[in-house]
């Protein structure tokens, strides 16, 4: 139906997929009762969905999740974990750009914090938000190294300040360099009342104040995080142990 010249025009207009799909639909005898207009709109809808899927895949890839397959649908809710399907559905559908409220995810090691944070972050990508995931120790190391390049350092600070949703895992699990702590303060100050941050930690705000090297900056940093936030306290359940016990109970398990 379309000539090679036509396809060159489609490529110039960046509607190759629409044209190709429209041609396929026209040739399909199952669509004989549909009007050309209906088939064209179907091709357009499919092209838009394909582009959206590609954007989401790119957002997830660029976010740097350690668990990019994490999903809110697979979160477990054993008694005492402190979360519910309804609450997590709200986070999965949340408009992070419209609400700068931070989220603190707190539990001892093994509580499933990282999976939950990744699941929320992946859901944010599906809602077409930009997300950046990092561990605190990795972030601190990158900030210190970046200080050797003034332009690169500022570019990094700007990126972390402007991403729709910043996720910092293992927050202050280990000590932090004073220069990195200063950069952290700058990032969080730039995001304050503008964009949300998810903090994933084994400890709470009282410990963070003591762990940061500069006490004045520490008070301000923690105040920005904690006083405009929601908290998911996952309790004392060890999800790693629970998953291991479930695996042992399945048919065919061996060790």
Secondary structure, DSSP 8 states (H G I E B T S, - for coil): ---HHHHHHHHHHT-HHHHHHHHHHHH-GGGTTS-HHHHHHHHHHHHHHHHHHHHHHHHHHHHT-TTTT--GGG----TTSS--HHHHHHHHT--TTT---EEEEE--TTS-HHHHHHHHHHHHHHTT--EEEEEHHHHHHHHHHHTTSHHHHHHHHHHHHHSSEEEEESTTSS---HHHHHHHHHHHHHHTTTSEEEEEESS-HHHHHHHSS-HHHHHHHHHHHHTTEEEEE-TT--HHHHHHHHHHHSTT---
